[in-house]
Amino acid sequence: MKTSIVFAAVLVAAIASGSAAQAKGCLKGALVGGVAGHYAHHHGLLGAAAGCAIGRHEAKKRSEEEKARQQAAHQPSR
């Protein structure tokens, strides 16, 4: 029962986030964090929440790096 509630909450948070990359990061992080938390003394909810936060951060960082690479590729050489 708790697992389905956690999954639903994470899914709603991911959908409500601003970008698809951050949502994907949240879902992946929550999945990994939830599993890790479950095996670490049954703290799946805490693991999922932490995993979501870390996943969103990493997805945002990758997105910004990709934007910087694209801008650098489109600037003419002098």
Secondary structure, DSSP 4 states (H G I P E B T S, - for coil): -HHHHHHHHHHHHHHHSS-HHHHHHHHHHHHHHHHHHHHTTS-HHHHHHHHHHHHHHHHHHHHHHHHHHHHHHHSPP-
